Amino acid sequence: MPNQPSPDKVVLSFMVPRPLKRRIQILAKGRGESMSETIIAILTNATINIELSPEDYILIAKAIQSAQGGNQHPTPRRSSDESSESSQG
């Protein structure tokens, strides 16, 4: 569906003082970006040196998979011919 959000993104909602919001609006307009793009750039720059662990990536992958509605690409099952060949080996 064309209007579905990307499964690798989440909504992050928080309160900011009105003057800060206005400064972000002005910054975003000056950069030719949306407020979201500007905030993402600022947060990315502020967290660039934080290393994610393998466990973090597993959690992220599971969250994306869940957002996609479960496992959309199941692991292929071996046919009965393949199963019998491997047990004869």
N, CA, C and O atoms as a GROMACS GRO file, in nm:
protein
  356
    1MET      N    1   0.083  -0.117   0.000
    1MET     CA    2   0.000   0.000   0.000
    1MET      C    3   0.089   0.125   0.000
    1MET      O    4   0.184   0.132   0.078
    2PRO      N    5   0.060   0.220  -0.084
    2PRO     CA    6   0.149   0.334  -0.100
    2PRO      C    7   0.158   0.427   0.022
    2PRO      O    8   0.260   0.494   0.040
    3ASN      N    9   0.055   0.433   0.105
    3ASN     CA   10   0.058   0.525   0.219
    3ASN      C   11   0.104   0.461   0.348
    3ASN      O   12   0.091   0.520   0.455
    4GLN      N   13   0.157   0.341   0.340
    4GLN     CA   14   0.204   0.272   0.460
    4GLN      C   15   0.341   0.326   0.499
    4GLN      O   16   0.427   0.345   0.413
    5PRO      N   17   0.362   0.351   0.629
    5PRO     CA   18   0.495   0.396   0.672
    5PRO      C   19   0.597   0.284   0.658
    5PRO      O   20   0.563   0.166   0.660
    6SER      N   21   0.721   0.322   0.643
    6SER     CA   22   0.828   0.225   0.632
    6SER      C   23   0.838   0.146   0.762
    6SER      O   24   0.835   0.205   0.870
    7PRO      N   25   0.849   0.013   0.755
    7PRO     CA   26   0.855  -0.068   0.878
    7PRO      C   27   0.983  -0.045   0.959
    7PRO      O   28   0.991  -0.087   1.074
    8ASP      N   29   1.083   0.019   0.901
    8ASP     CA   30   1.205   0.044   0.977
    8ASP      C   31   1.204   0.179   1.048
    8ASP      O   32   1.306   0.222   1.102
    9LYS      N   33   1.088   0.246   1.048
    9LYS     CA   34   1.076   0.375   1.117
    9LYS      C   35   0.968   0.366   1.223
    9LYS      O   36   0.872   0.290   1.210
   10VAL      N   37   0.983   0.445   1.329
   10VAL     CA   38   0.885   0.452   1.437
   10VAL      C   39   0.855   0.598   1.467
   10VAL      O   40   0.936   0.687   1.438
   11VAL      N   41   0.740   0.621   1.525
   11VAL     CA   42   0.703   0.755   1.568
   11VAL      C   43   0.768   0.781   1.702
   11VAL      O   44   0.757   0.700   1.795
   12LEU      N   45   0.836   0.893   1.714
   12LEU     CA   46   0.898   0.935   1.838
   12LEU      C   47   0.835   1.068   1.874
   12LEU      O   48   0.852   1.167   1.803
   13SER      N   49   0.762   1.071   1.983
   13SER     CA   50   0.687   1.191   2.020
   13SER      C   51   0.740   1.245   2.152
   13SER      O   52   0.757   1.170   2.248
   14PHE      N   53   0.767   1.375   2.156
   14PHE     CA   54   0.814   1.436   2.279
   14PHE      C   55   0.780   1.584   2.279
   14PHE      O   56   0.756   1.643   2.174
   15MET      N   57   0.779   1.641   2.397
   15MET     CA   58   0.745   1.782   2.414
   15MET      C   59   0.873   1.866   2.406
   15MET      O   60   0.977   1.827   2.458
   16VAL      N   61   0.864   1.981   2.340
   16VAL     CA   62   0.976   2.076   2.335
   16VAL      C   63   0.921   2.215   2.365
   16VAL      O   64   0.803   2.243   2.340
   17PRO      N   65   1.004   2.301   2.418
   17PRO     CA   66   0.959   2.439   2.439
   17PRO      C   67   0.927   2.505   2.305
   17PRO      O   68   0.991   2.476   2.204
   18ARG      N   69   0.829   2.592   2.304
   18ARG     CA   70   0.787   2.658   2.180
   18ARG      C   71   0.901   2.733   2.111
   18ARG      O   72   0.911   2.727   1.988
   19PRO      N   73   0.987   2.803   2.186
   19PRO     CA   74   1.098   2.871   2.115
   19PRO      C   75   1.190   2.772   2.042
   19PRO      O   76   1.241   2.802   1.934
   20LEU      N   77   1.212   2.654   2.102
   20LEU     CA   78   1.295   2.552   2.036
   20LEU      C   79   1.227   2.502   1.909
   20LEU      O   80   1.291   2.487   1.806
   21LYS      N   81   1.097   2.477   1.917
   21LYS     CA   82   1.024   2.434   1.798
   21LYS      C   83   1.039   2.538   1.688
   21LYS      O   84   1.062   2.503   1.572
   22ARG      N   85   1.024   2.664   1.722
   22ARG     CA   86   1.035   2.769   1.621
   22ARG      C   87   1.175   2.774   1.561
   22ARG      O   88   1.190   2.793   1.440
   23ARG      N   89   1.278   2.756   1.645
   23ARG     CA   90   1.416   2.756   1.593
   23ARG      C   91   1.437   2.638   1.497
   23ARG      O   92   1.504   2.651   1.395
   24ILE      N   93   1.378   2.523   1.531
   24ILE     CA   94   1.390   2.407   1.442
   24ILE      C   95   1.318   2.433   1.310
   24ILE      O   96   1.368   2.397   1.203
   25GLN      N   97   1.202   2.497   1.316
   25GLN     CA   98   1.129   2.531   1.193
   25GLN      C   99   1.213   2.623   1.105
   25GLN      O  100   1.222   2.603   0.984
   26ILE      N  101   1.275   2.722   1.166
   26ILE     CA  102   1.358   2.817   1.089
   26ILE      C  103   1.479   2.746   1.031
   26ILE      O  104   1.514   2.768   0.915
   27LEU      N  105   1.543   2.660   1.111
   27LEU     CA  106   1.659   2.585   1.064
   27LEU      C  107   1.620   2.495   0.947
   27LEU      O  108   1.689   2.490   0.845
   28ALA      N  109   1.510   2.424   0.962
   28ALA     CA  110   1.464   2.331   0.857
   28ALA      C  111   1.435   2.407   0.728
   28ALA      O  112   1.474   2.364   0.620
   29LYS      N  113   1.366   2.520   0.740
   29LYS     CA  114   1.334   2.598   0.620
   29LYS      C  115   1.462   2.646   0.553
   29LYS      O  116   1.474   2.640   0.430
   30GLY      N  117   1.558   2.692   0.631
   30GLY     CA  118   1.686   2.739   0.575
   30GLY      C  119   1.764   2.628   0.506
   30GLY      O  120   1.839   2.654   0.412
   31ARG      N  121   1.746   2.505   0.553
   31ARG     CA  122   1.817   2.391   0.494
   31ARG      C  123   1.736   2.327   0.381
   31ARG      O  124   1.786   2.238   0.312
   32GLY      N  125   1.612   2.373   0.362
   32GLY     CA  126   1.527   2.314   0.260
   32GLY      C  127   1.482   2.174   0.295
   32GLY      O  128   1.466   2.088   0.208
   33GLU      N  129   1.462   2.150   0.424
   33GLU     CA  130   1.424   2.018   0.474
   33GLU      C  131   1.294   2.028   0.552
   33GLU      O  132   1.249   2.137   0.589
   34SER      N  133   1.235   1.912   0.577
   34SER     CA  134   1.122   1.907   0.669
   34SER      C  135   1.178   1.912   0.812
   34SER      O  136   1.298   1.892   0.832
   35MET      N  137   1.092   1.940   0.908
   35MET     CA  138   1.137   1.937   1.047
   35MET      C  139   1.187   1.799   1.084
   35MET      O  140   1.287   1.786   1.155
   36SER      N  141   1.119   1.695   1.036
   36SER     CA  142   1.163   1.558   1.067
   36SER      C  143   1.304   1.532   1.014
   36SER      O  144   1.388   1.476   1.084
   37GLU      N  145   1.329   1.573   0.890
   37GLU     CA  146   1.462   1.552   0.832
   37GLU      C  147   1.569   1.626   0.914
   37GLU      O  148   1.677   1.572   0.938
   38THR      N  149   1.538   1.747   0.955
   38THR     CA  150   1.634   1.826   1.033
   38THR      C  151   1.659   1.762   1.169
   38THR      O  152   1.774   1.751   1.212
   39ILE      N  153   1.553   1.720   1.236
   39ILE     CA  154   1.569   1.657   1.368
   39ILE      C  155   1.645   1.526   1.356
   39ILE      O  156   1.729   1.495   1.440
   40ILE      N  157   1.615   1.447   1.253
   40ILE     CA  158   1.688   1.322   1.232
   40ILE      C  159   1.837   1.350   1.211
   40ILE      O  160   1.921   1.279   1.265
   41ALA      N  161   1.870   1.452   1.131
   41ALA     CA  162   2.010   1.487   1.107
   41ALA      C  163   2.079   1.527   1.237
   41ALA      O  164   2.192   1.486   1.263
   42ILE      N  165   2.012   1.607   1.319
   42ILE     CA  166   2.069   1.651   1.447
   42ILE      C  167   2.091   1.531   1.540
   42ILE      O  168   2.197   1.518   1.601
   43LEU      N  169   1.990   1.444   1.552
   43LEU     CA  170   2.002   1.328   1.640
   43LEU      C  171   2.107   1.230   1.589
   43LEU      O  172   2.180   1.169   1.668
   44THR      N  173   2.114   1.213   1.458
   44THR     CA  174   2.216   1.125   1.400
   44THR      C  175   2.355   1.175   1.434
   44THR      O  176   2.441   1.097   1.475
   45ASN      N  177   2.377   1.305   1.417
   45ASN     CA  178   2.507   1.364   1.448
   45ASN      C  179   2.540   1.350   1.596
   45ASN      O  180   2.655   1.324   1.631
   46ALA      N  181   2.441   1.366   1.682
   46ALA     CA  182   2.464   1.358   1.827
   46ALA      C  183   2.491   1.216   1.874
   46ALA      O  184   2.550   1.197   1.981
   47THR      N  185   2.449   1.115   1.798
   47THR     CA  186   2.463   0.975   1.842
   47THR      C  187   2.556   0.894   1.753
   47THR      O  188   2.564   0.772   1.767
   48ILE      N  189   2.627   0.960   1.664
   48ILE     CA  190   2.709   0.891   1.564
   48ILE      C  191   2.816   0.800   1.626
   48ILE      O  192   2.854   0.700   1.566
   49ASN      N  193   2.863   0.834   1.746
   49ASN     CA  194   2.971   0.757   1.809
   49ASN      C  195   2.920   0.647   1.903
   49ASN      O  196   3.000   0.581   1.969
   50ILE      N  197   2.791   0.629   1.909
   50ILE     CA  198   2.735   0.523   1.994
   50ILE      C  199   2.731   0.394   1.914
   50ILE      O  200   2.666   0.386   1.810
   51GLU      N  201   2.800   0.294   1.964
   51GLU     CA  202   2.807   0.164   1.896
   51GLU      C  203   2.686   0.079   1.936
   51GLU      O  204   2.653   0.069   2.055
   52LEU      N  205   2.622   0.018   1.839
   52LEU     CA  206   2.515  -0.075   1.868
   52LEU      C  207   2.573  -0.216   1.874
   52LEU      O  208   2.661  -0.253   1.796
   53SER      N  209   2.523  -0.294   1.968
   53SER     CA  210   2.571  -0.432   1.986
   53SER      C  211   2.496  -0.524   1.890
   53SER      O  212   2.394  -0.487   1.833
   54PRO      N  213   2.548  -0.645   1.873
   54PRO     CA  214   2.474  -0.742   1.791
   54PRO      C  215   2.332  -0.765   1.845
   54PRO      O  216   2.238  -0.784   1.768
   55GLU      N  217   2.317  -0.763   1.977
   55GLU     CA  218   2.185  -0.779   2.038
   55GLU      C  219   2.092  -0.664   1.998
   55GLU      O  220   1.973  -0.685   1.976
   56ASP      N  221   2.148  -0.541   1.990
   56ASP     CA  222   2.068  -0.427   1.947
   56ASP      C  223   2.015  -0.449   1.806
   56ASP      O  224   1.898  -0.423   1.778
   57TYR      N  225   2.102  -0.498   1.717
   57TYR     CA  226   2.059  -0.522   1.579
   57TYR      C  227   1.955  -0.633   1.571
   57TYR      O  228   1.865  -0.627   1.487
   58ILE      N  229   1.965  -0.733   1.657
   58ILE     CA  230   1.865  -0.839   1.661
   58ILE      C  231   1.730  -0.782   1.704
   58ILE      O  232   1.627  -0.812   1.644
   59LEU      N  233   1.731  -0.698   1.809
   59LEU     CA  234   1.607  -0.635   1.854
   59LEU      C  235   1.546  -0.547   1.744
   59LEU      O  236   1.424  -0.547   1.724
   60ILE      N  237   1.631  -0.474   1.675
   60ILE     CA  238   1.583  -0.388   1.566
   60ILE      C  239   1.522  -0.473   1.456
   60ILE      O  240   1.414  -0.442   1.405
   61ALA      N  241   1.589  -0.581   1.418
   61ALA     CA  242   1.538  -0.669   1.312
   61ALA      C  243   1.404  -0.730   1.352
   61ALA      O  244   1.313  -0.740   1.269
   62LYS      N  245   1.392  -0.771   1.478
   62LYS     CA  246   1.265  -0.828   1.526
   62LYS      C  247   1.154  -0.724   1.524
   62LYS      O  248   1.041  -0.756   1.488
   63ALA      N  249   1.186  -0.600   1.561
   63ALA     CA  250   1.086  -0.494   1.560
   63ALA      C  251   1.039  -0.464   1.417
   63ALA      O  252   0.921  -0.443   1.393
   64ILE      N  253   1.133  -0.463   1.322
   64ILE     CA  254   1.097  -0.441   1.182
   64ILE      C  255   1.010  -0.555   1.131
   64ILE      O  256   0.909  -0.532   1.064
   65GLN      N  257   1.049  -0.676   1.164
   65GLN     CA  258   0.971  -0.792   1.122
   65GLN      C  259   0.830  -0.785   1.179
   65GLN      O  260   0.733  -0.815   1.109
   66SER      N  261   0.817  -0.747   1.304
   66SER     CA  262   0.686  -0.734   1.367
   66SER      C  263   0.604  -0.624   1.299
   66SER      O  264   0.484  -0.641   1.278
   67ALA      N  265   0.668  -0.514   1.265
   67ALA     CA  266   0.599  -0.404   1.197
   67ALA      C  267   0.552  -0.444   1.058
   67ALA      O  268   0.455  -0.389   1.006
   68GLN      N  269   0.620  -0.539   0.998
   68GLN     CA  270   0.581  -0.588   0.866
   68GLN      C  271   0.468  -0.689   0.874
   68GLN      O  272   0.419  -0.736   0.772
   69GLY      N  273   0.428  -0.723   0.995
   69GLY     CA  274   0.320  -0.820   1.011
   69GLY      C  275   0.369  -0.962   1.026
   69GLY      O  276   0.301  -1.055   0.984
   70GLY      N  277   0.484  -0.979   1.084
   70GLY     CA  278   0.538  -1.113   1.104
   70GLY      C  279   0.638  -1.150   0.999
   70GLY      O  280   0.694  -1.062   0.932
   71ASN      N  281   0.662  -1.276   0.984
   71ASN     CA  282   0.762  -1.327   0.890
   71ASN      C  283   0.701  -1.335   0.751
   71ASN      O  284   0.630  -1.430   0.719
   72GLN      N  285   0.729  -1.235   0.668
   72GLN     CA  286   0.674  -1.234   0.533
   72GLN      C  287   0.754  -1.320   0.437
   72GLN      O  288   0.706  -1.352   0.328
   73HIS      N  289   0.874  -1.356   0.474
   73HIS     CA  290   0.959  -1.438   0.388
   73HIS      C  291   1.001  -1.562   0.466
   73HIS      O  292   1.114  -1.570   0.516
   74PRO      N  293   0.911  -1.658   0.478
   74PRO     CA  294   0.946  -1.777   0.556
   74PRO      C  295   1.063  -1.853   0.496
   74PRO      O  296   1.087  -1.849   0.376
   75THR      N  297   1.133  -1.921   0.583
   75THR     CA  298   1.245  -2.004   0.537
   75THR      C  299   1.190  -2.114   0.448
   75THR      O  300   1.095  -2.183   0.486
   76PRO      N  301   1.250  -2.131   0.328
   76PRO     CA  302   1.199  -2.236   0.239
   76PRO      C  303   1.213  -2.374   0.303
   76PRO      O  304   1.314  -2.405   0.365
   77ARG      N  305   1.111  -2.453   0.288
   77ARG     CA  306   1.116  -2.590   0.341
   77ARG      C  307   1.174  -2.682   0.235
   77ARG      O  308   1.154  -2.662   0.115
   78ARG      N  309   1.245  -2.781   0.282
   78ARG     CA  310   1.299  -2.878   0.188
   78ARG      C  311   1.188  -2.969   0.141
   78ARG      O  312   1.099  -3.006   0.218
   79SER      N  313   1.195  -3.004   0.015
   79SER     CA  314   1.095  -3.098  -0.037
   79SER      C  315   1.122  -3.236   0.020
   79SER      O  316   1.230  -3.261   0.074
   80SER      N  317   1.028  -3.325   0.008
   80SER     CA  318   1.046  -3.460   0.062
   80SER      C  319   1.160  -3.533  -0.009
   80SER      O  320   1.225  -3.618   0.050
   81ASP      N  321   1.184  -3.499  -0.137
   81ASP     CA  322   1.295  -3.561  -0.210
   81ASP      C  323   1.429  -3.519  -0.150
   81ASP      O  324   1.518  -3.601  -0.131
   82GLU      N  325   1.442  -3.388  -0.118
   82GLU     CA  326   1.567  -3.338  -0.061
   82GLU      C  327   1.590  -3.400   0.076
   82GLU      O  328   1.703  -3.434   0.111
   83SER      N  329   1.483  -3.415   0.154
   83SER     CA  330   1.495  -3.471   0.290
   83SER      C  331   1.543  -3.615   0.283
   83SER      O  332   1.629  -3.655   0.362
   84SER      N  333   1.489  -3.694   0.190
   84SER     CA  334   1.530  -3.833   0.183
   84SER      C  335   1.672  -3.848   0.130
   84SER      O  336   1.744  -3.939   0.170
   85GLU      N  337   1.713  -3.755   0.040
   85GLU     CA  338   1.850  -3.759  -0.013
   85GLU      C  339   1.951  -3.731   0.098
   85GLU      O  340   2.054  -3.797   0.106
   86SER      N  341   1.920  -3.631   0.186
   86SER     CA  342   2.017  -3.594   0.288
   86SER      C  343   2.025  -3.703   0.394
   86SER      O  344   2.130  -3.720   0.455
   87SER      N  345   1.917  -3.778   0.419
   87SER     CA  346   1.923  -3.883   0.520
   87SER      C  347   1.993  -4.008   0.466
   87SER      O  348   2.036  -4.092   0.545
   88GLN      N  349   2.005  -4.021   0.331
   88GLN     CA  350   2.071  -4.136   0.273
   88GLN      C  351   2.222  -4.118   0.271
   88GLN      O  352   2.297  -4.216   0.269
   89GLY      N  353   2.269  -3.987   0.272
   89GLY     CA  354   2.402  -3.946   0.251
   89GLY      C  355   2.509  -4.005   0.324
   89GLY      O  356   2.625  -3.968   0.305
   0.00000   0.00000   0.00000
